[in-house]
């Protein structure tokens, strides 16, 4: 596949895609310093790092087989501009992989119009909101989850968050700190959704 990695950050994921068999990866980040460091750390003839706005990339229409943008959309003021750009540069039938925090855990009890606790996020989505937004642009949307918690736990967190949003965030962070001593790496791998579980990170695989 010819892959676009938008908001590539340090370039770690872009390098993994090349090692995983991608024909080429065009990686972009808004921060020039990150781009320059990635070029130094991951030199590869089929991997390029460039500065670019994920909503307006210097790419031709229908130029890539896959577009990857992980935990990016919650940072963007006009989220649909990103999805329009993905639809523009993807070939027909192309694959879009993206992820975002699940507000029902990371900002429990709040709405999509509430300012997230994370100061760098413009908004955070519930699972239904995220899927509904993606279905406006993609005919096939499949959701996976990372880092599961029980629905009763998420429900209790939401009850706290409706009254004390910051407290709900801190309680959830404390829960994760307390359990990190017996944490397992495989717990955080993307997995098919299960009905009695809420996932902290929503991962979407979409096709035009």
N, C-alpha and C positions, 0 to 999 in steps of 0.2 A: 504493500500500500504506500501511496504518497500521502504523508500525514502533515497536518498543521497542528502545532501545539501553541495555543494562544494563552498568554499569561504564564510563560514557562518558568519564571522565577530563576532559580539557580541552575536550571537545565538538567537536573537529575532525571526527571521523568522523560525528557526528550532523548537522553542517552539510553535509557531503558528501552525505548521504542526502537531505536536503531539496533540495539543488541537483540531485541525480540524479532527482528526480521523485516522491519520497515524498509522499503526501497529508498525513501528519503524522508527527512523531517525538516520542515520549515518552522522554526520556533521564534516566537515574538514575545517581547515584554515591554511595558511602557517605561521601565526604568533602565536607562542606558548603562548604569553601573552593573546591574545584574547581567545584562547582555554581554558586556565586556568580560566579566568574570567567567561566565559560562563558556565563552569562546576559548578562554585559556585552559579551563579544566577539561572540556570535552571536545578536543579537536577531532573531527571526522569529516571525510570528504563529502559524505552524503547528509551531513547535519549542519544546518546554518542557523545562526542566532542573529536576529535583527531587532532594532527598536521599532515598536509599532503599537497602535491603538487597536485593541481587539474588535472594535466596532467599525473600523475602517482600515483594513489591511491592504498593503500594496500587492495584491494578488489578482490574477485574472478570474473571471467567472468559471465555474465548473472545473477547477484545477486540481482538486484533491479527492482522495478516496475516503479519508477519515479526518475528522476535526475533533481535537481534544482540548477541553478547557475545564480544568478542575478547580472548584471553589473560587470561581471568578464572578459569576453572575450576580452574587449578592453585593459586590463592590460597585456595580455599574448603575449610574443614575437612571438611564433609559434601558432597562433590561431587554426590551424587544429589539433594540438596535443590534445587540449581539446576535440574537437569533436570526435576524434578517441577514446579517453578514455571513453567518454559518450557512444558511440556505443559498446564498449567492455563490460561495466558493466551492461548496460540495458538488461533486458529480451526482447525477440522478442515481438514487439508490445508495448514496454515500452514508457513512456512519458518523454520528455525532455522539461523543461521550462527554458528559459533564457531571459535576457533582456540586452539592450545596448543603449547608447545615440545615437540619430540621428544626424549625422554630419551636415545635412542641416540646423539645428538650432543651435547646440552647437558650431560648427566651420564652419559657413556658408561661402561658396565661396571657400573652400579648397578641396583638393583631399584626397583619402585614403593614399597617400604617404606623406602627410603633417604631421608635428609634431603637435599634438593637443595642444590647449592652456593649458589644464589640464596636469601638468607635470608627473602625474602618469599613463597616458594613452599612450600606444604604438601607437594606431591608433583609429580612429572612422569611423563608416560605414554609408553610406546612406542606405535608406530602401532597394533599389534594390540590393546593395552589400551584405547586411546582409542576405536577403532571398536567394540570389544565393549561398552564402557560405553554408548555412544550407541544401539546397537541394542537395548538393553533398553527404551528409551523411544520410539524412532522406527522406523517401518516402512521408511523409505527413507533410507539414509546414503551420501553420496558424499564421498570424500576428495580434496582437492587438496594440493599441497605448495608451500612457499615456500623459496627458497634451498637449492638442491640440492648435494649432495656425493656422490662416488662411494661405492659400497658397500665396495670394498676399503679406502678411507680410513676409513669408519665402523667397519669390522671391526677395523682396527689400533688405532683410538682405544679401542674396547671392550676390547681385550686389555690396553692400558695401564690403563684405568679399573678393571678388576677387581682390580688390585694397588694402584694409586695413583690414586684417584678425583679428587683435587684437581689432580694433574698433568695428567690427561686434559682437564679443563676448561680449564686454562691453555694447553695445547697447541692446543686448538681455538680459543680466543680469539686466540692468537698467529697462527694460520693466517689468521683473518679479517682481522686487522690488516695482515698482510703483503700480502694481496691487495686491500685496499681502494683502492690507488692506481689499479688498472685495473678497478675495480668498475663495473657497469652497473645502472641502476635496474631495467631489465626483468628482470634476473636474480632479483629478489625478488618478481615478480608471481606470484600463485597460478597453478599449472599442473597439468594432469593428471599423475598419478603415472606414473613410468617405472620399470621393474623393476630397473635397475642403478643407481638413484639413491636416496639417503636424503635426506630433507628436514628442515631445521632446525625449520620451523614446519609443523604439521599444520592444515589448514583443512577443516572439515566443513560440508557443506550437507545438512540433514536435513529430512524431512517426517513429520508424524504419520501 
